[in-house]
Amino acid sequence: MFEKLTGMFNKQKGTDDEKTLLQSIDRSRLPQHIAIIMDGNGRWAQRRGMPRSLGHRAGVESLRNIVKLCSELGVKVLTCYAFSTENWKRPQDEVSYLMDLLVEYLQKELDELHSEGVRVNAIGRIGELPNQPQEALKAAMEKTAGNTGLLLNLALNYGGRAEITDAVIKIAHSLNNKQLKIEEINEKVIAQYLYTSGMPDPELLIRPSGDFRISNFLLWQLAYTEFWLTHVMWPDFKRIHLLQAILDYQRRERRFGGIIKK
């Protein structure tokens, strides 16, 4: 049942390699926007008798490899769920480690990201993050602002409900300031007030770790997104898994509530 839902290629294990998958993918039908819930870091570490912090560190390497592949393929937008509005409930030492790891990632990878034309962006309530992560994000966004390659969205202190709440507040202010009329409000206008304003909605959502939920991620934007789920924990998520997900996406019929005419 799980494999039917996820589109996993379990029967092809051992036969698919990266080169084969790359040759099978139609570059003209790549998803413009891929979203990933980077889940399973802590469980990956605990199953190996290691502290959860090492799982998060291993997850950073997966992120590095996936960002590089998306850039190579020509994907337009990659949005990665890095830290949710609910993650503040975790132990303080783990939260602090995650914030330090974010700063370390940005400082170590920034030059390479910039050289590859990646534009770094952050979505979420960024102003509520500690000062050091805010400063590192600001530096990364400023340095890469003129790049025209992959747009890398890091979802930090992000929650789908928080995003919609913030959009409603902004719309209310626009109404109050006479910048918007009630009769002008429609789905297109609402989308312009979201953190992802100006970006295409994700065509493909990838969820590692075997869970069947979207965890308060991109609630508005995922309305017609194709899901690809896998039991693989995020630290074990390799380039080949992303290629499998993209190839499965290309085999699906996207109807958007309508009927495909034969």
C-alpha positions as CSV (number, residue, x, y, z in Angstrom):
1,M,0.0,0.0,0.0
2,F,2.8,2.4,0.9
3,E,4.6,1.9,-2.3
4,K,1.5,2.5,-4.3
5,L,1.0,5.8,-2.6
6,T,4.6,7.0,-2.8
7,G,5.6,5.9,-6.2
8,M,8.8,4.3,-4.9
9,F,10.8,2.2,-7.3
10,N,11.5,-0.7,-4.9
11,K,11.5,-3.3,-7.7
12,Q,14.3,-1.4,-9.5
13,K,16.7,-1.3,-6.5
14,G,20.1,-2.4,-7.7
15,T,19.2,-1.7,-11.3
16,D,18.7,2.1,-11.3
17,D,21.8,4.2,-11.0
18,E,22.2,7.9,-11.2
19,K,23.3,7.9,-14.9
20,T,20.3,5.8,-16.0
21,L,17.9,8.0,-14.1
22,L,19.5,11.2,-15.5
23,Q,19.0,9.9,-19.0
24,S,15.4,8.9,-18.3
25,I,14.3,12.4,-17.1
26,D,12.7,14.8,-19.5
27,R,14.5,18.1,-18.9
28,S,11.6,19.9,-20.6
29,R,9.2,18.7,-18.0
30,L,11.1,19.3,-14.7
31,P,9.0,20.5,-11.8
32,Q,9.7,24.3,-11.5
33,H,9.3,24.2,-7.8
34,I,10.3,21.3,-5.5
35,A,9.5,21.4,-1.8
36,I,11.1,19.1,0.8
37,I,10.3,18.3,4.4
38,M,13.7,17.5,5.7
39,D,12.6,15.0,8.3
40,G,14.1,12.1,10.2
41,N,17.5,13.5,11.4
42,G,17.0,12.8,15.1
43,R,15.6,9.3,14.5
44,W,18.4,8.5,12.1
45,A,21.0,9.4,14.8
46,Q,19.1,7.6,17.7
47,R,18.9,4.4,15.7
48,R,22.6,4.5,15.4
49,G,23.2,5.2,19.1
50,M,24.3,8.7,18.3
51,P,23.1,12.1,19.7
52,R,20.4,13.8,17.7
53,S,22.8,16.6,16.9
54,L,24.9,14.3,14.7
55,G,21.7,13.5,12.7
56,H,21.1,17.2,12.0
57,R,24.7,17.5,10.9
58,A,24.4,14.6,8.6
59,G,21.2,16.1,7.2
60,V,23.1,19.2,6.2
61,E,25.2,17.1,3.9
62,S,22.1,15.8,2.2
63,L,20.8,19.3,1.8
64,R,24.1,20.3,0.2
65,N,23.9,17.4,-2.3
66,I,20.3,18.1,-3.2
67,V,20.8,21.8,-3.7
68,K,23.7,21.1,-6.0
69,L,21.7,18.6,-8.1
70,C,18.7,20.9,-8.4
71,S,21.0,23.6,-9.6
72,E,22.6,21.2,-12.1
73,L,19.2,20.1,-13.4
74,G,17.8,23.6,-13.8
75,V,15.1,23.5,-11.2
76,K,13.8,27.0,-10.6
77,V,12.8,26.9,-6.9
78,L,13.7,24.6,-4.0
79,T,12.0,25.1,-0.7
80,C,13.3,23.2,2.3
81,Y,11.5,23.0,5.6
82,A,14.4,23.6,8.0
83,F,12.8,24.8,11.3
84,S,9.1,25.1,12.1
85,T,7.2,27.4,14.4
86,E,6.6,24.3,16.5
87,N,10.3,23.3,16.7
88,W,10.8,25.8,19.5
89,K,9.2,23.2,21.8
90,R,12.3,21.0,21.5
91,P,15.0,21.0,24.2
92,Q,16.9,24.3,24.3
93,D,20.3,22.7,23.6
94,E,18.9,21.1,20.4
95,V,17.4,24.4,19.3
96,S,20.6,26.2,19.9
97,Y,22.6,23.6,18.0
98,L,20.2,23.9,15.0
99,M,20.7,27.7,15.0
100,D,24.5,27.3,15.2
101,L,24.3,24.7,12.4
102,L,22.4,27.1,10.2
103,V,25.0,29.8,10.6
104,E,27.8,27.3,9.9
105,Y,26.1,26.1,6.8
106,L,25.5,29.5,5.4
107,Q,29.1,30.6,6.1
108,K,30.7,27.5,4.7
109,E,28.6,27.1,1.7
110,L,27.9,30.7,0.7
111,D,30.8,31.1,-1.7
112,E,30.0,27.9,-3.6
113,L,26.3,28.7,-3.7
114,H,27.1,32.1,-5.1
115,S,29.5,30.7,-7.7
116,E,26.7,28.3,-8.9
117,G,24.3,31.1,-9.3
118,V,22.0,30.1,-6.4
119,R,19.9,32.8,-4.8
120,V,19.4,32.3,-1.1
121,N,16.1,33.3,0.5
122,A,14.3,32.7,3.8
123,I,10.6,32.3,4.4
124,G,8.9,32.4,7.8
125,R,8.9,34.7,10.8
126,I,12.6,35.4,10.4
127,G,12.6,38.4,12.7
128,E,12.0,36.0,15.7
129,L,15.2,34.1,15.1
130,P,18.3,34.8,17.2
131,N,20.5,37.6,16.0
132,Q,23.3,35.5,14.6
133,P,21.2,33.4,12.3
134,Q,19.4,36.6,11.2
135,E,22.7,38.2,10.3
136,A,24.0,35.2,8.5
137,L,20.7,35.0,6.4
138,K,20.9,38.7,5.6
139,A,24.5,38.4,4.4
140,A,23.6,35.3,2.3
141,M,20.6,37.0,0.7
142,E,22.4,40.2,0.0
143,K,25.4,38.5,-1.6
144,T,23.3,36.2,-3.8
145,A,20.5,38.7,-4.6
146,G,21.5,39.2,-8.2
147,N,21.9,35.5,-9.0
148,T,19.5,34.0,-11.6
149,G,19.9,30.3,-11.0
150,L,18.2,28.1,-8.4
151,L,16.1,30.0,-5.8
152,L,16.8,28.3,-2.5
153,N,14.1,29.0,0.1
154,L,15.0,28.0,3.6
155,A,11.8,27.8,5.6
156,L,12.8,28.9,9.1
157,N,10.5,29.6,12.0
158,Y,8.0,28.7,9.4
159,G,4.4,27.5,9.8
160,G,1.7,27.3,7.2
161,R,-1.0,28.7,9.6
162,A,1.4,31.5,10.7
163,E,2.0,32.4,7.0
164,I,-1.8,32.6,6.3
165,T,-2.3,34.5,9.5
166,D,0.4,37.0,8.5
167,A,-1.2,37.3,5.0
168,V,-4.6,38.1,6.5
169,I,-3.1,40.8,8.7
170,K,-1.3,42.3,5.7
171,I,-4.5,42.3,3.7
172,A,-6.4,43.9,6.6
173,H,-3.8,46.7,6.7
174,S,-4.1,47.2,2.9
175,L,-7.9,47.4,3.2
176,N,-7.6,49.9,6.1
177,N,-5.1,52.0,4.1
178,K,-7.4,52.0,1.1
179,Q,-4.7,50.2,-0.9
180,L,-7.1,47.3,-1.6
181,K,-10.8,46.9,-2.0
182,I,-12.8,44.0,-0.7
183,E,-14.1,43.1,-4.1
184,E,-10.6,42.9,-5.4
185,I,-9.6,40.0,-3.1
186,N,-9.3,36.7,-4.9
187,E,-6.9,33.7,-4.8
188,K,-4.3,35.6,-6.9
189,V,-4.3,38.6,-4.6
190,I,-4.0,36.4,-1.5
191,A,-1.0,34.6,-3.0
192,Q,0.7,37.9,-3.4
193,Y,0.6,38.4,0.4
194,L,2.2,35.0,1.2
195,Y,5.9,34.5,1.9
196,T,6.2,32.9,-1.5
197,S,4.8,35.8,-3.4
198,G,5.9,35.8,-7.0
199,M,6.9,32.1,-7.0
200,P,5.2,29.2,-8.7
201,D,3.4,26.8,-6.3
202,P,5.4,23.6,-5.7
203,E,4.7,20.9,-8.3
204,L,6.4,18.2,-6.2
205,L,6.6,17.7,-2.4
206,I,9.1,15.2,-1.1
207,R,8.7,13.8,2.4
208,P,11.3,11.5,3.8
209,S,11.1,9.4,7.0
210,G,7.9,7.5,6.3
211,D,5.4,10.0,7.8
212,F,2.1,10.7,6.1
213,R,1.5,14.4,6.9
214,I,2.5,17.8,5.7
215,S,3.3,19.1,9.2
216,N,1.9,22.7,8.7
217,F,4.1,23.2,5.6
218,L,2.9,25.4,2.7
219,L,-0.8,24.8,3.4
220,W,-2.0,27.2,0.7
221,Q,0.6,26.4,-1.9
222,L,0.3,22.6,-1.8
223,A,-3.3,22.5,-3.0
224,Y,-2.4,20.6,-6.2
225,T,1.1,19.5,-5.5
226,E,2.2,15.9,-6.3
227,F,3.5,14.1,-3.1
228,W,6.4,11.7,-3.1
229,L,6.9,9.9,0.2
230,T,9.7,7.6,1.3
231,H,10.8,5.6,4.3
232,V,14.4,6.9,3.8
233,M,15.5,9.2,6.5
234,W,16.7,12.7,5.4
235,P,20.4,12.0,6.2
236,D,20.2,9.0,3.9
237,F,18.5,10.9,1.1
238,K,20.7,10.9,-1.9
239,R,20.8,12.4,-5.4
240,I,19.3,9.1,-6.7
241,H,16.2,9.5,-4.5
242,L,15.6,13.0,-5.9
243,L,16.0,11.7,-9.4
244,Q,13.5,8.9,-8.7
245,A,11.0,11.4,-7.3
246,I,11.3,13.6,-10.4
247,L,11.0,10.6,-12.8
248,D,7.9,9.4,-10.9
249,Y,6.4,13.0,-11.0
250,Q,6.9,13.0,-14.8
251,R,4.9,9.7,-15.1
252,R,1.8,11.1,-13.4
253,E,-1.2,12.9,-14.9
254,R,-1.9,16.2,-13.3
255,R,-5.6,17.0,-13.6
256,F,-6.1,19.9,-11.2
257,G,-9.7,18.7,-10.6
258,G,-10.5,18.3,-14.3
259,I,-10.3,15.4,-16.7
260,I,-7.4,14.6,-19.1
261,K,-8.7,14.5,-22.7
262,K,-7.3,11.6,-24.6
